[in-house]
Amino acid sequence: MRSRPFLIVLATLAAGAAGLFAQAPRQGAEFQVTKISRSLIATPEFTYNGAQQYRAESRDRWLEVEVDFAAAPEHTDELTFKYFILFNGKLLTGEVSHVNIPAGRENRSVMYLPPRTIARLLGNKPMTANAIQNIAVQIVQQGAVKHEMSLERAAANWYGTMPQVGSLLLNKNETPFAPLYWDRYVQIKTSAR
């Protein structure tokens, strides 16, 4: 019977320690990519009055690459996320800058590849799981890489010597997903007007 209070105390301490680790990135890191997810999703459809309605092609899919990340500082003014997507033998690159980043593990960034670009890169062949060969994401602050993670296990900087194709990936504000899920993603820096 004496061991029961000890187990309760031990369980309480373990739960408290787990809560501390859940709030911050790994030891010594200010920022950390914790998860990379990829999905094929349909174009959102909106209805409105005042003009002709057009329906999106129901078979077309966008590649959505979502990144979960942790931030240790209470507040971060700006971070840049660099995306490297090895898609059907071509290395696609893109970046998005986020502002007003709060501390915690529930932060997200997202990048998209449009359906017509996917069709072009695949030579109008159907999309297969093998088309997305790997994805790497870097968190960059003031020019310094703070953390990097790849979706598939690979050598560090596996994309470094490959020819890059820029300007095909789009951040959320450049897509029809822009008005959706404002609270899910960290704010994107807008260009100066």
C-alpha positions in Angstrom: 0.0 0.0 0.0 2.9 2.4 0.6 3.9 2.2 -3.1 0.5 3.6 -4.3 1.2 7.2 -3.0 4.6 7.0 -4.6 3.1 5.9 -8.0 0.6 8.8 -7.8 3.4 11.3 -7.1 5.5 9.8 -9.9 2.6 9.9 -12.4 1.9 13.5 -11.4 5.5 14.5 -12.0 5.6 12.7 -15.3 2.4 14.4 -16.5 3.9 17.8 -15.5 7.1 17.1 -17.3 5.2 16.0 -20.4 3.4 19.3 -20.3 6.6 21.2 -20.2 8.1 19.4 -23.1 4.8 19.8 -25.1 5.2 23.6 -24.8 8.7 24.1 -26.2 10.9 22.8 -29.0 13.7 20.3 -28.3 16.3 21.5 -25.9 18.5 24.3 -27.2 16.3 25.0 -30.3 14.3 28.2 -30.7 12.3 26.8 -33.6 11.6 23.2 -34.7 9.7 21.6 -37.6 7.7 18.9 -35.9 5.7 17.4 -38.7 5.3 17.6 -42.5 2.1 16.5 -44.1 1.0 16.2 -47.7 -2.5 16.0 -49.1 -4.2 16.1 -52.4 -7.3 18.4 -52.0 -10.0 19.8 -54.2 -10.4 23.4 -55.1 -12.8 25.1 -52.7 -16.1 26.3 -54.3 -17.9 29.5 -53.3 -21.3 30.8 -54.4 -22.2 34.4 -54.9 -24.7 36.6 -56.7 -24.0 39.1 -59.4 -22.1 37.2 -62.0 -22.1 33.8 -63.8 -21.1 30.8 -61.6 -18.3 28.5 -62.8 -17.6 25.2 -61.2 -14.1 23.9 -60.6 -13.1 20.6 -62.3 -14.0 18.1 -59.7 -11.1 15.7 -60.6 -8.4 18.4 -60.2 -6.4 18.3 -57.0 -4.0 20.7 -55.4 -0.9 19.4 -53.5 -1.1 20.8 -50.0 2.1 20.6 -47.9 1.4 21.6 -44.3 4.2 22.1 -41.7 3.6 22.0 -38.0 6.3 23.8 -36.0 7.2 24.8 -32.5 8.5 28.2 -31.4 10.2 28.7 -28.0 10.4 32.6 -27.9 7.2 34.2 -26.5 6.9 36.2 -29.7 8.8 36.2 -33.0 8.5 39.0 -35.4 9.3 37.1 -38.6 10.3 33.7 -39.9 10.8 32.4 -43.5 9.9 28.9 -44.4 11.7 27.5 -47.4 10.1 24.5 -49.1 11.9 21.9 -51.3 9.6 19.4 -53.0 11.1 16.7 -55.2 8.1 16.1 -57.5 8.5 13.7 -60.4 12.2 14.2 -60.6 12.1 18.0 -60.4 13.0 20.0 -57.4 10.4 22.7 -56.8 11.2 25.5 -54.4 9.2 28.2 -52.7 9.2 30.2 -49.6 6.7 32.1 -47.4 7.5 34.6 -44.7 5.3 34.6 -41.5 4.9 37.4 -39.0 3.7 37.6 -35.4 4.6 34.1 -34.5 3.5 33.1 -31.0 5.3 30.6 -28.7 4.1 27.0 -28.7 3.8 23.8 -30.7 0.5 24.6 -32.5 2.0 26.8 -35.2 1.5 25.9 -38.9 2.7 27.0 -42.3 1.4 25.7 -45.7 2.4 25.7 -49.4 0.4 24.6 -52.5 1.1 23.2 -55.9 -1.8 24.0 -58.3 -3.6 21.3 -60.4 -2.5 22.6 -63.8 1.1 22.7 -62.7 0.8 19.1 -61.4 -0.7 18.0 -64.7 2.2 19.8 -66.6 4.9 18.2 -64.4 3.3 14.7 -64.9 2.8 15.1 -68.6 -1.0 14.9 -68.1 -0.6 11.4 -66.6 -2.5 10.5 -63.5 -1.0 11.4 -60.1 0.6 8.5 -58.2 2.1 8.3 -54.7 5.5 8.0 -56.3 5.3 11.4 -57.9 6.1 13.1 -54.5 9.6 11.7 -53.8 10.6 13.9 -50.8 9.9 17.2 -49.1 12.2 19.3 -47.0 11.4 22.4 -45.1 13.8 24.9 -43.5 12.9 27.5 -40.9 15.1 30.6 -41.5 15.4 33.7 -39.3 17.4 36.7 -40.5 19.3 34.5 -43.1 20.2 31.8 -40.6 18.7 28.3 -40.9 17.2 27.5 -37.5 15.8 24.0 -38.2 15.3 21.7 -41.1 13.3 18.5 -41.6 12.6 16.1 -44.5 9.5 14.1 -44.9 11.4 11.0 -46.0 14.7 10.0 -44.3 17.5 11.4 -46.4 21.0 12.9 -46.0 21.1 16.5 -44.8 20.8 19.0 -47.6 19.8 16.2 -50.1 18.4 18.9 -52.4 21.5 21.1 -52.3 23.1 20.1 -55.7 19.9 19.6 -57.6 18.7 22.1 -60.2 15.8 24.0 -58.7 12.5 25.1 -60.3 11.1 28.2 -58.5 7.9 30.1 -58.8 5.6 27.1 -59.1 4.7 26.7 -55.4 2.2 29.1 -54.0 1.6 30.3 -50.5 -1.9 30.3 -49.0 -2.6 33.9 -49.9 -1.9 33.2 -53.6 -4.6 30.5 -53.8 -8.4 30.1 -53.5 -7.7 28.8 -50.0 -6.7 32.3 -48.9 -10.0 33.2 -47.0 -10.2 29.8 -45.3 -8.8 28.6 -42.0 -7.4 32.0 -40.8 -6.9 30.7 -37.3 -5.1 27.5 -38.4 -2.0 29.1 -40.0 0.5 31.7 -38.8 0.0 35.1 -40.4 1.7 35.6 -43.8 3.7 38.7 -44.4 2.2 40.8 -47.1 4.3 42.7 -49.6 4.8 46.4 -49.1 2.2 48.5 -50.9 
